[in-house]
């Protein structure tokens, strides 16, 4: 009779098992991120707890995987942003909005907890591709069932932002991708299908920019004589053809909403102080009220508590639309300035600029392309919607900065430059 030997559950075997399971769990964390479930938060929390353990007991090993300049700048950004909220007296009453800059530092231990994942960015990208496939099928099913503007379990605009963000991430190169998740172009345009179904107009420039990049790449290869019939060229062609075919089916549903945009612009410009009848008129009124509110404390802001009431108090004379239902003002520049003033806005711009420039400088061609699309996404959506006052939005940016800077620091082979500055 054989008894279970201690070596059967040796540390080495446990680590080998963890190496397989942790990769799957990281994949699932990305997969569930845009879906209406808490599964992603639970999985990321597991990696966070494991990362905190590594930081406490093996700090030198943990820090070896991280871009130290990114770490220091992130900690400085979080601390200075919270310090501004302390200075303007909005903490503790405004703890929720004030705590969002802490997310960028709070997620850092996740990468330490993923130390047994061979390539965290690869798993994350593959997870986003699988999620985009599910969302596209789900969206088409909603359309077939007669839903007018499905939000995939959330507000349609916020859901569309998350979908677009992961669609941009899905364009990154990964090594040894499974066949069904191998073509990065297909999944980007599956994201477009899901966004069209939500009827969120502000995100169309992102896909237009991605389309322009893809078409330019194909034309450049053709002119230079480098147009082989390979997986890349076939993938782009299939992605574009599929996108056009499905979009032609969805467009009639979307056409009225696109057409109404021009009417909204005319009404907002000509009747900016009248009763609001559309979203743009409300935004114009909010922005004018926000500017008036900002002038009361322009340097360090006032925090986010009670913004709705203050915006109503500062609304333009003669405007009778209802602004009480909105927490902030549908413009991330004004939202940030209200909360932390011009000083906080400058710190935010500096932090985002540092992260995106660092990714662009040390990344491969798909990372450079990705940074440009993230910039388009930030401004096209952020100037018309809530951007950095939503938990999931902030988490997406925080994970994006963390994973891409870490990959470029040398976590995985394709990105292994000697980062010295």
N, C-alpha and C positions, 0 to 999 in steps of 0.2 A: 504494500500500500504506500502510495506516494503522498507526502505531505507538502503543503504549499511552502516553498522556500522563501525566505526574505528577499532573495535576489529577484524573485518573480516580479516584485513591485519596486524594483530599484529606482533610484532617482533618474538614471539614464532612460529607463523605459517610460517613466512618467513624462519626462521632457519630450521624448519622441512622440508620445501620444498627444501631448499638448501642442506640439508643433503642427500636427495635422488638424486638431480641433480648433486651435486659435485662428488659423487661417480661414476656416469655414465660418467661425463666429464673426470675424472682422468683415467678411463678405456679407453676411446677413445683416450686420449693423448698417452697412451702406444700403443694402437692399430695402430695409424697412424705413429708412430715413424719410423718404417722401410719402410714405403710406400712413393712413390713419390708425396707427398703433403705437403703443409704448415700447414695443420690442426693441427698437433701436436704442432708446434711452437706457434700457436695462442692460443690453449688451455692452454699450459704451461705458456704463457705470462699472461693469465687471472689469474691463480693461483699465479703467481709472483706478479702481481699488488695487489691482495688481501693480499698476505703475507707481502708486504711492508706496507700496511695500518695497519696490525696487529702489525708489528714491531714498527711502529711509535706511535700508540695509546695504545697498550697493550703489551709492551715489556716483562714484567715479565711472562705473560701467554704464550707468544710465546716461550720464552726460556725454559719453563718447559717441552716442548715436545722434546727438542733437546739434544743430547749428547754434553755437553759443551766442553769436551776435543776435540771432533771431530771439533766443531766450531772453537776453538782457533787454532788448528793445521792447519785447512784449510785456515783460514785468514792469518796465518803466511806463509804458502806455497805460496799463491797467491801474497802476498806483497813482499816476498823475490825474487820470480821469476821475477816480474816486476822490482824490484830494480836492478837486474842483467842486465836486458835489458836497463835500464837507465844508468847504469855504463858503459856498452859497447857501448853506443851511438846509439843504433838501434831504439830508439823511438825519434820522432814520425814516421819516415819513415817506420818502420817495425811494425806498430801498430797491424796489423791483427795477425801475428804470435805471437807477444808479449802478446796479450790479452788472448790467450787460457788458461793460468793458472788462469785467473780471473773467468773462467766459473765455477770452483769448488766452489767458494764463491758466484757467481752470482745466482746459482740455489737454494741456501739455503732458501730464502724466500718462495720458492714454497711449502715447507713443512708446513710453517706457514699458507699459503693460503689454504692448504688442511686440516685445522683443523676440518672441519665438515665432513670429510671423515672418517668413522669408522676405516678403515684399509687401508691406502694408498698403502702399499706394496702389499696387496692382490689384490687391483684393478689393480695395475701395472702388476702383474704376470698374471692375467686373460686376460688383454689386450694383452700381448705378445703372449699368447696361441692362442687367436683368430686371431692375425696377422699371426702367423705361419701356421695356417690352410689355410688362404687366399693365402699366398705366395706359399704353396705347390701346391694348385690347379692351381694357376696362372702359376707356373713353368711348370707343366705337360701340361697345355694348350699350352704354348710356344713351348715345345718340339713337341707336336702333330702337331703344325703349321709349324714346320721345322726350328725354330730359333736355331742358332748354339751355342751362348753363351749369353743368356738373362741376363740383369742386373737389372731387375725390376725397370726401370726408372733411373738407375744410372750406374756408373762404376761397372762392375761385381764383381771385388775384394772387393770394398768398400761395395757394397750391401751384399756380402757374409759375411763380417765381422759383419755387423749390424744384419743379420739373425742369425749368430752363437751366438752373444752376447745375443740376446733375447731368443734363444733356451736354453742357459745355465740358464738364469733367470727363464724360464718356469719350471725348475725342482724344484723350491722352493715349499715347502708345503704351502697351503692356506686352510683356514677353510671354510666349507659350499660352496664349489665351485659348480656352475651349472653342471648338468650331462654332457653336451657336452664339458665342459672345465675342467673336474675333473681329468683326468689322466695325470699326469705330464710327464710320460715317452713317451706317444704317441707324444706329441708336440715337444719334443726334437728331435725325429727321423723324424718328419715332417720337422724340420729345416735342418736335414741332406739331405733330398731329395731336398730341395730348393738350398742348397749349391752345391750339386753335379751337379745340372742343370747349375749353374754359372761356373762350371769347375775351381773353385779356389782350388788349391791343398794344400795351406799352412794351411787350416783350418781342414783338415782331422784328424790331431792328437787330436783335441779337441773331436771329436765324437768317435775316437778310445778310448780315455781315459774315456769318458762317458759310452761307451759300456762295457769296462773292469770293471768299477765300478758296473754296473747293473748285469753283469754276476757273478761277485764275490759275490754280495749280494744274488743272487739266490742260488749259490752253498753253501754259508755259511749257509743259512737257511736250505738247504737240509741236509747238514752234521750234523747240530745241531738238526735235527728233527723238525725244525720250518718251515715247508713248507705247510701251510694251503692253501686251495683253496679260497683265499680272493681276494678283489678288486685289491690289490697291485700286487700279483703274476700273476693274470690274465692280468692285465694291462701291466706288463713287457712283458709277453709272446706275447700278441697281438701286442704290439709296435715292438718287435723284428721281429716277423713274417711278419708284414706289411712292415717294413723297408726292410727286405731281399727281399720280393717279388717285391717291386717297384724298389729297387736298381738294381735288376737283369735286369729290363727293361731299366734303365738309363745307366748302366755300359758300354754297347758297345759304347755309345756316348763319355764316359769319358775315355775309355781305351787308346785311342791314346794319349791323353794328359798326362796320367800317364806314358805311355811308353816313351814319349819324354823327361820326366824329367831326366832319366838316361843319355840320349844323351846330354842334356844340361850340366849336371855335368861334363861329360868327356870333352866336348868342352871347358868349362870354365876353367877347371884345366889345360888342355894341351895347350890351345891357348888364354890365358888371355889377351894378348896384341894385338890380331888380331882384325879384323873388327867384330863387334858384330852381331851374327846371332840369338841370343835368349835372353830371359829375364835374365837368370842367368849371362851370360857374361856381360851384361850391368850393373847388380848389382855389380859384382866384380870390374868393372872399377869405378863405383860410390863410392864404399867403399874405394878403394885405394886413389881416389881423395879426399874423405872426410877426411881421416886421414892426408893427406898432408895439407889440409885447416885448420884442427883443430890445428895443431902444430904452426900455426901463432899466435893464441890467445887461448891457451888451458884452461886457468883458468876460464874466464867469457865469452868466445865465441864472436861471431860477430853479432848475430841477424839473422833473416831469409831473409832479403831483399837482392836480387841479388845473392842468393845461386846458382841458375842455371848457371849464368855466371862464378862464381868462381869455380864451379865443372868442367866446361869445361876447364878452365885455368889450373887446377891441374890434369887433366886426364892423365893416363899413356902414356908414349911415345909409339908411334906405334899404339895406339888404335884409330880407325877411325869411331867408332860408333857414332851415334847422341845422345848426352846427353842434348841438349838444351830444349827438350820437358818436362823435369822433373824438378819439383820445389824443391824437396828434394831427399834423397838418398836411399829410400826404406829400412831404418833400424832405428828404433826409438831411439836406443842408440846413433848412430852417429848423427841423426837429432837433438836430444836434446843437444848434446855436441857442435854441430855447433852453435846452437842458444844461449845457456847459459853456455857453457863450462863445465868442469868437476865439478865445483861448482854447477851449475844448475842441472846436472845429479845426483849428490849426493842428492840434495834437493828433486828432483822428486822421486828417489828411496826410500828415507826416508818417503815421504808422502804416496806413494802407499803401502809401507810396513806397515806403521802405520794403514791405513784404512783396509787393508786386514787382518792384524793380529787381529785388534779389532773385525771385523766381525766374524772371525774364533773363537776367544776366547769366545765370548758371544752368538754366534748363535747356532741353533739346528743342527742336523746331516746334514740336506739338505743344510744349509748355509756353513758348513765346506766343504762339497763336492763341493759346488758352488765356493768357494774361490779357491780350487785346479784347477777347470776347467777354471776359469778366468785367473789364472796364466799361464796355458797351452796356452790359447787363446792369451794372451798378447805376449808371446815369439814366439809361432809358426807363428803368423801373423806379429807381430811387427818387427821381424828380417828380413823379406822379403818384407814388404809393408809399405806404409804410415800408421802410427798409430795415433800419437797425433798431427798431423798437418791437421786434418780434423774435421770440426765443429761437425758433427754428432757423430763421434767416441768419442770426448772429452765429449760431452753432455751425452753419454751413461755411461761413467765411472763416471761422476759427479753425475748423478742421482742414479746410483748403490750404490756408497758410501753413499750418503745422505739417501736413503730409508732404506738400511739395517742397518746402524748404528742407525737410528732413531727407527726402529722396535725393535732392541735389547735394546734400552734405556728404553723401556716399553710402547711403543705406543699400542701394541696389546698383548693380553693375552699369546699366546704361547711363546713369548720372553719377559720375565719380570724379568730378573736377576737384582740384585742390583749392578749396575756398579759403582764401587768406584775407580777403577784404570785404 
